[in-house]
Amino acid sequence: MWNTLKEIRVQSLSMSFKSEARSTTEIKPHKLSEIIHREKDRFTTGFSEMDSVLGGGVVPGSVVLLAGDPGIGKSTLLLQAAINISLKKKIVLYISGEESEQQIKLRAVRLTKNLKNESLLLVSLTTTDQIANLVAEIKPELVIIDSIQTMESENLTGLSGSVGQVRYAAAEFIKVAKTLNIPTILVGHVTKEGMVAGPMVLSHMVDTVLFLEGEKNTGVRILRCLKNRFGPIDEVGIFAMQEGGMEEVKNPEQLFLTKGNNAPGSVLVANLEGTRALLVEVQALLVFSKLPMPRRIAAGIDYKRLELLLAVLQRHARLPVEQMDVFVNVAGGLKLTDPACDLGICLSILSSIKNINLSRVVGIAEVGLLGELRTPPFLEKRIREAKKLGFTKIITPKNYHSIEEVVRMLAK
């Protein structure tokens, strides 16, 4: 606007990391054959589940964004990883913009007995430029910043968490990580829709995007990879939140399967999480309804998908579901989005209506609107997982072609 003044603060280049970045020698491109790469440069986090999601470990110079709902365990997981790495005599700098150093110490007391750790450095700071200078001065082996939304700089206007501040902070931290070859993990908030908060460019700027999800009333936590420049994006890590922090779950069936359950209404499905096949128990309860419009309650599966499967069962299997209240639940608090679980959901409903025990049956198939059974991806891997756990009665499109055939066979 005319006749107005705006104050702009200019930071001294001698106090900024930018001066160190600009004082580098003449830039010279290198041939692809001249670049030396060693896979062993990765270092582990102490969690094999987290390492597999990252593609084998943390890559030097990489920037990882870890997002998740509030209270899901992001800070706990990263503090445990920082403790594990620091015990290997690697300097880890943990920067918190949300908690004081005393609060982090209280969590560390709960997570570890080794409190004389001299390789783990804690600092509570929210100024982007001071953090960049601190990292350049200490040069640790790993930097954890919790969280990117709390960072702010006087070089531009706006409060912490605004688009400009988040973008500026991410650019500065990425510049430090790439220039000094220091891996950096940024913690990110999420919106009420479950998306990473801040500008979408934040996900494009970082090398890896991880998402920690799970129900707060259950201890199950799933670490997913949404983007990875150094590995696959279809791996998942499974953890359990305990009193002593995050614990790896190397045998997921102990979380999702109920031992000794022989009641009707229970069927097993082979859910694919990334490249891992997990056997999960689906439970259904159907009772005659006195309401003009019977209730349909789904926990762990999509409500609309349940309505679709009920319509298929009513039309092609001739089950009287239109007169019943339907309640479907996935044991363990897991959310199923895999179409291969359709058959298992239908069988659990059949089991409840006909009062048939199908607790040792595994259903693996996608159910179409015409009642046909479709072959899901990685069918053999799902079958092998079921057989490894001792289940022999496995219903797939290899054995039956329609839901009507399956219902007729089980109802005998």
N, C-alpha and C positions, 0 to 999 in steps of 0.2 A: 504494500500500500504506500501511497505517497505521504511524505512528511512524517514518517515513522522510523524509529530506530529499533534494531534487534541486537541484543547482546549475544556474541558468539565467543565461547571460551576456547582458546587455542592452547593445547597442551604442548609442553616443551618436548621436542623430539629427543633430547638427551635423556629424558626420564621414561620414554616409551619404548616398548619392544619394537616399534616400527623402525627405530634407528638401527637396531641390530640387524633387522631383516634387510634394510636398504644398504648396509655396509658390506654385504656379501660380495664375493669376487665376481668377475664377469661371467654372465650366464652363458653356458655352452651346452648345446644339445648333445646327447649321447646316442650312439647306435644301439639298436636292440640287443645285438650280440655282445656289446660291451657292458651291459648292465648285469651285475651279479645279484642273483636272488637265491636265498637259502630258506627252505621251508622250516628249518629248525629255529629260525629267528622268532617264531611264535613262542609265547610262554603261557602256561596254563594258569587257570584261576583257582585251582583246588576243587572245582566242581566239574566232574566229567560231563554232567548234563549241560552245563553252561558252555563248556568248551566245544561240545558237539554242535550246539546251536551257532556258535561263532565260526564254525568251520575248522576247528582244531586248536583253538586258542586265540589269544590276543595278538594282533599284528602290530608291530612297532610303527608308530606314526599314524595309526588309524584313529578315527573318531566314531564312537558308538553312542547312539541315542537310545536310552532305556526309558520307555513310557509305561504308564499303568495308572489304574484308579488310585485315589488316595487311600492309604492304609493297607495296600495290597502286599507290601513288603519289599519295595524297590530299594529303600535305604538299607534295610536289614540285609538283603542279598548282597549289595555292593560292599557294605562294611565287612561282611564275612569274607567276601572275595579279597578285599584289601588286606585283611588280617592274614589270609592264606598266602598271598603273594609276598607280604612283608616278612613272613617267617622264613622265606627263602633268601633273605638278605637283600631283597630288592626294595629300594626306596619308593614308597607310595605316598602321594600327597592327596589327602582327602579334604576338599573344600566344601563347606556347607554354608548356604545362604539362608537356610531355614532354621537351623538349630545352633545352639552355642556349643563350644568345645566340651563343656561339662555335660550337656545332654548326650552328646555322642559317646562320651566316656561311660555314662550310665548304661547305654545300650551295649557297649563293648564288654562291660562287666558281665552282662547276661550271656554274651555270645562266646566268650573265651576265658580261659583261666590264665593265659599268658599275658599279664598286664605290663610286663617289663619289655615290651616290644619297642625297640629303638629305631625301627625302619619305617614305622607308620607315623606320618606327620599329619596333625589335624589343625585346621584353621577355619575360623568363621569369618567370612568376607563376602561382600556383595558387589564390589567395584570391579568392573571388567578389566580396566587397564592395570590396576594393581595386581590382579590375579595373573595377567599375562606376564608382567614383570617378575612376579614371584616365581612362576614356573620357569622362566628363563634364567633366573638366578640359582634356583635349587637344582634344576634338571633331574627330576625324579624319573624312575622307570615307568610309573603309571600315575595319571592324574584322574581323580574323580570329582566332578562338580555337581553338587546337589543343591539347587536345580538351576537349569538355564533360565527359567522364568523369573528368578529372583535377582538376576544380574542387571546392573545398570551402569551407565557411563555419563559423565558430564559433557562428553563431546557431542551429544545430541539430546534433543528434548524428548519428553515422554517419560512416563513412570515405568518401573520395572514390570516386565510382562507384556508391554506393548510390542507391536510388530517391529518397530524400529529398533528397540532395545534388544529384543531377542535375536533379531537378524545381525545386529552389530556384534553382540557377544559371541554368537556362533562363528561369525567370520574371524574374529580375533583368536578364539580358541583353536579353530582349525588351522589358522596361520602358524600359531605356536607349535601345534602338534606336527605339522608337515615340515616345518623348518628345522625343528630340533629332534625330530623322529621320536616323539614321546606319545605313546597311546593315551587317548583321553576318552573317558566315559562321561556323557552328559545325561543327567536325569531330566525327564520332561513330564509336564503335567498333561492331563487329557481334558477334553471338553465333556459336557454332559451327554453328547452323542457317542462318546468313546473314541474320538479322534485325537491325535496329538495336538495339543494346544499351540497356538502361535501360527506364524505363516507357514504355508505348505512348502515354501522353499527350504525350510529347516530340514525336512526329511530328505530333500534333494542334496543338500550341502554335505551331510554326514555320509560316512561310508557304510554304516550298518544301523538298522533300526530294529530294536527288540521291543517286544510288548509282553508285559507280565500280566496275566489275567487269572481270574478265579473268583469264587464266591467267598465273601468275608465270613459267612457262617460255617464254612467248611475249611479244612486245612489244605486242600489241594490247590497248587499253583502251577500254571502252565506257562513256560517261557517260549514265546514264538518269535520267529525271525520274519520280518516283513520286507527287509532289504539287506543284501550283503554283497559287497564287492569282492569279498575274499573267500566266499564259500557258498553253499547251497542255501536256499531260502525255505526249504520244506522240512527242516529239522525242528523238533520241539524238545524241550527239557521239562521234566516233571519233578516238582518239589512238593514237600509237605511242610506247612508252617507249624512248628512245634514251640514249646516253651523256650527251648534253647536256640531258636532261630530257624533258618531254612535247612531242611534235610533233603538230600537227594532220594528219589524214589526209583530204584533200579528194577523193582518188580511191581509195576503199576496194578497188576491184577489184584493185589492185596488191598488196594483202595477201592476198586470199582466192583468187586465180586463179593457177594455175601456167602459165607460158608454155612453149609448145612441148611440152605433154604429150599424146601420142597413144596412150598405153597403154590397153588395155581396163580397165574398172572405174572410169572417171572420167566423171562427169556433172555438169552445172551446175544449180543450183537458184536461184530468185529469192526470197531470204529478205527478209521485211519487218521492218525494225528501226524502230519508231516509224512515221513516214510516209515513210521512205527505203527504197527497194528496193535490195538488195545482191545481186550475183551471187556465189555461193559454190560452191566445188568440193567435191563429195562423192565419196569414194573407197571402193571395196569390193573385197575379196579373198575368194574362196571356193575352198577346197581340200577334197578328199575326206578325210573323217575316219575314223580307226580306232577312235574312242571310241564306246561304246554311246550316250552322249548328246553329240552334237557341240557344240562351243563356240560361243557367240554373244558377241562382244566389240564394244562400241559406244563410240566416243569422239566426243563432241560432239552426240550425239542420245540420246534416252531409250531405255534398254535395253528397256523394256516395249513402246515403240512399234515398235522393230525386230522384236520377237517377233511382234507383230500383223501387220506387213507381210509377214514371212516366211510366216505362215500363209495370208495372202491369195494370195501368189505360188504357194504349194504347191497350194492348192485351185483357184484360178481360172486361173492361167497354167501349171499343171502343171510347175513347175520342181522338180528333185530337191534342194531345199534341206535336206530332212530327213537327207540323207546327208553333209552338208558342214559344215565349220567356217566360220563367217561372221565376217568382220572388217570393220567400217564405221568410217570416220574422216572428220571434217570438216576440210578444210585450213584452216590459219591459226589454229586453236585456238578458233574460234567455236562457241558452243553454239546449236543449232537447236531451237526450240520451235514454229515456224510449221508448221501442218498442210499448207501449200502445198508443203512440201518432200518430202511422202510420195512423189510420183511420181518425183522425182529419185533418192531412195534406192532405190526399186524398180528403176529403170533402171540404176543403178550395179551392182546385184546381177545383173541380167540381162546386162549388158555383161561382167562377170567370168566368168559361167558359159558364155556363148556365145562368148567371146573376140571381141567386137565392139567396134570403136572408136566410142564415143559422146561423145568429149571436146568436140565442138562442138555437142552437143545440150543444150537447156535444157528441163527438165521442171517444169511449174507446175500442180499439181493436188493436191487432197486425195483419198486413196484410202480408200473405204469398205470395210466388212467383206464386202460382196457383190461387191467388185471394181469397183464403179462409180467414175468420176472426178467429183469434185465441184468446183464453181467456187469458188476462194478469194476473199476480199475484195481489192479493188484489183487485179484481174487486168490491166486495161489499163496501169496504171502499171508493173507488173512486165514486161509485154511491151515497153513503150517502153524501159525500161532495158536489156533484153537486145538490142534492135535498135540502140540507141545505141552499144553496145560491139561491134557487128558480127556478132552471132549471128542467124542467119536460121531455123535449124531449131528451132522452139519447139513443144513438144507441150503442149497445153492441153485442157480439156474442150470447147472449141469445135471441135476437130478429131476427137477420139475420146471415146467414152462409157464405155469400160471398159478395165481394165488388160489384159484378154485381147486386145482389138483392137490395143493398142499393141505387145504382145509379138509378136503374129502379124505385124505390119507390119515390125518391126525384125529379126525372125528370118529374113526372106526373103533 
